[in-house]
Amino acid sequence: MTRRHKPIFPPWWSWPRTVSDHIERRMLDRGFTHLQLHAMLAHARHIRPSTTDGRFVVDCSLRGRQWRVVLEPQPELQQVVIVTAFSPD
């Protein structure tokens, strides 16, 4: 039996989150709500640095489909901006 290990989250993971204008406009097109977006993050499987400095990519799933959520911590405000979410499929 294979056990999934819980990812190790950075210290900013528990900061308040806000959504960017970009993802606000895209949520309906991509088929998820604010609540589902936060649920994806609550069940994140993996987090890694993005190719864009200061951003991180979180591997998640929703309704059996893989998603990647891009986060940008803002240390000066102690908040995390949810930049975008997309399915790599």
N, C-alpha and C positions, 0 to 999 in steps of 0.2 A: 504494500500500500504506500503510495506516494503522498507525503504531506506537503501542503503548501505553506511556505513560510510567510509570515506577515512582513510586508516591506518595512524598512527602517526609514522613517520620515524625518526630514530636516526640522530644525527648531521652529521655523516659520509656518509649518504645516497647520498649527492651531490658531494662527492669526485670523481675524475676520476677512471674509472674501467679498469681493465686489466683481461684477461682470462688466466687461468692456462693451462699448457701443457696437463693436464688430459682432461679438457673439450674440448680443441682444437682437440684432437684425437677422442673424442666421439661424437661431433656434427653431423657429417655425419651419423654415425650409429643410432643416436637417432632422426634424421630427422628434424633438425633445423639449421638455419644459425646464424651468428653473429648478423645480423640485427633483426632476430626474437627473439634472446636471449635478446637483449636490449629492444625490444618492450614488451616482457614478464615483464621485470623489471619495465618498465614505467607504466604498468597497474597492478602492484602488489596489492594483496588483503590483505595480512597479513604478518607480519614479527615476528619471535620469535627466542630466543636463541637456538642454536643447542646443542646436547648432547656433542659435541666437543668444549672445551673451546675456546673462541675467534671467533667462527663462528656463523652465523645466517642462518636460513632457511626462504625463502620467498615463499609464496604460490602464484602461477601465473596460467595462462592458455594460451594455444595456440591452435587454430583451434578446440575449444570446448573440449580440453583434459586438465586435471589438470597436473601441473608441480610444482616441488619444485626446487628452485635454492639456492645453498649454497654459501654464501658470507663470506669472511674473511677480515675485515677491517685491514689495516696496518697503525696505527696512526703515526709511525715514518716517513712514506713516504707520508702520507695523500692520500692514494689510497685504493681501495677496489679490492681484487682479487675475481673473479668469479671462484669458485673452481669446481663446477659441477652442472649439472641439470639433473633431472630424473623425470619420471612419476611414481607416486605411484600406478597406475593401474596395 
